[in-house]
């Protein structure tokens, strides 16, 4: 059985307050900034694995709605503030899909 990490409750409480404050003051520009803040405590608080944690905070398009709801809940932050950062960063990482081969070229009548 894997050992549960020891979480410093004071450090976690302080981190959660700091995250809330940074979202509310617009200081968060990338989700990785949060991921770097007391990972051991946040992994436990969010209930996600280490690999998922690293992946999601470095590539926020991998967050699920449930992950974002949990982050908003534990930090007592308006989810819209979190969503704005996630969306902005995900859009900057997004590569537009070319599906022209699936829908075919437009005919003269379709233009």
C-alpha positions in Angstrom: 0.0 0.0 0.0 1.3 3.4 -0.9 2.1 5.9 1.8 -0.1 8.9 2.0 1.9 12.1 1.8 2.2 14.2 4.9 0.4 17.4 4.4 1.3 20.5 6.5 -2.1 21.9 7.2 -0.9 25.4 7.9 1.1 25.5 4.7 -1.9 24.2 2.7 -4.2 26.7 4.3 -1.8 29.5 3.5 -1.4 28.2 -0.1 -5.2 28.1 -0.7 -5.6 31.6 0.6 -2.7 32.8 -1.6 -4.2 31.1 -4.7 -7.6 32.7 -4.0 -6.0 36.1 -3.6 -3.8 35.8 -6.7 -6.9 34.9 -8.8 -9.0 37.7 -7.4 -6.2 40.3 -8.0 -5.5 39.0 -11.6 -1.9 38.0 -10.7 -2.3 34.5 -12.1 -1.3 34.3 -15.8 -0.6 30.6 -16.2 -2.0 27.6 -14.3 1.6 26.3 -13.8 2.1 29.2 -11.4 -0.4 27.5 -9.1 1.0 24.0 -9.8 4.3 25.2 -8.3 2.7 26.2 -5.0 2.9 23.4 -2.5 2.3 20.5 -4.9 2.1 17.8 -2.1 -0.8 19.6 -0.3 -2.6 20.5 -3.5 -2.4 17.0 -4.9 -4.0 15.7 -1.7 -6.6 18.4 -1.5 -7.6 17.9 -5.2 -7.5 14.2 -4.9 -5.6 13.7 -8.2 -2.4 11.7 -8.9 1.0 13.3 -9.3 1.2 12.7 -13.0 -2.3 14.1 -13.6 -1.4 17.1 -11.5 1.7 17.9 -13.4 0.0 17.3 -16.8 -3.1 19.5 -16.0 -1.2 22.5 -14.5 1.2 22.5 -17.4 -1.4 22.0 -20.1 -4.7 23.3 -18.6 -6.7 22.0 -21.6 -6.4 18.6 -19.8 -8.4 19.8 -16.8 -11.9 18.3 -16.4 -14.8 20.3 -15.3 -14.7 18.4 -12.0 -11.1 19.4 -11.5 -11.9 23.0 -12.0 -14.9 22.8 -9.6 -12.7 21.2 -7.0 -10.1 23.9 -7.4 -12.7 26.6 -7.1 -14.2 24.9 -4.0 -11.0 24.3 -2.1 -9.7 27.8 -2.8 -13.1 29.5 -2.4 -12.5 31.2 -5.7 -15.1 32.1 -8.3 -14.9 29.4 -11.0 -15.2 32.0 -13.7 -11.9 33.6 -12.6 -10.2 30.2 -12.9 -12.0 29.3 -16.2 -10.8 32.6 -17.7 -7.1 31.7 -17.1 -7.6 28.0 -18.2 -9.4 29.1 -21.4 -6.9 31.7 -22.3 -4.0 29.4 -21.9 -5.7 26.4 -23.6 -6.6 28.6 -26.6 -3.0 29.7 -26.9 -1.9 26.0 -26.9 -4.6 24.9 -29.4 -3.8 23.9 -32.9 -6.7 24.5 -35.3 -8.0 21.3 -36.9 -8.2 21.0 -40.6 -11.2 18.9 -41.5 -11.5 20.0 -45.1 -10.7 16.4 -46.2 -13.8 15.2 -44.2 -16.3 17.7 -45.6 -14.9 18.2 -49.1 -14.3 21.3 -51.0 -17.2 23.7 -51.4 -18.8 23.7 -54.9 -19.6 26.9 -56.8 -23.3 26.5 -55.7 -22.3 26.4 -52.0 -20.4 29.7 -52.1 
